[in-house]
Amino acid sequence: MRTKEAVAQRILELCRERNIAVNALANISGVSPSTIYSMLNQKSQNPGVVSIKKICDGLEITVRQFFDSPLFDETEQEIK
């Protein structure tokens, strides 16, 4: 799994755990819905750390907690 796929899956996983929609996540995190959807659809070439940090703040978790998932254990390195 590529890193951006893992980020997308983790966002969806956290939304499911908290029973919130993606638009609600956008509202509580201060990230535009279009930014989150581009991360989910993997159109974002590089999901920015600032956006991920805002999402974490909205979910009241740390960035460490965001990345503390088996999804990131086997991600492939992306070569540009």
Residue pairs with C-beta under 8 A, 6 or more apart in sequence:
1 9
1 71
1 74
1 75
1 76
2 75
2 76
2 78
3 72
3 75
3 76
3 78
4 39
4 42
4 44
4 45
4 46
4 47
4 78
5 42
5 75
6 69
6 71
6 72
6 75
7 39
7 47
7 52
8 39
8 40
8 41
8 42
9 71
10 66
10 67
10 69
10 71
10 72
11 22
11 25
11 36
11 39
11 40
11 55
12 40
13 69
13 71
14 25
14 59
14 61
14 66
15 21
15 22
15 24
15 25
18 59
20 28
22 33
22 36
22 37
22 40
23 33
25 31
25 36
25 55
25 58
25 59
26 32
26 33
26 35
26 36
28 58
28 59
29 36
29 54
29 55
29 57
29 58
29 59
30 54
30 57
30 58
31 51
31 54
31 55
31 58
35 44
35 51
36 51
36 55
38 44
39 47
39 51
49 63
52 63
52 66
53 63
55 66
56 62
56 63
56 65
56 66
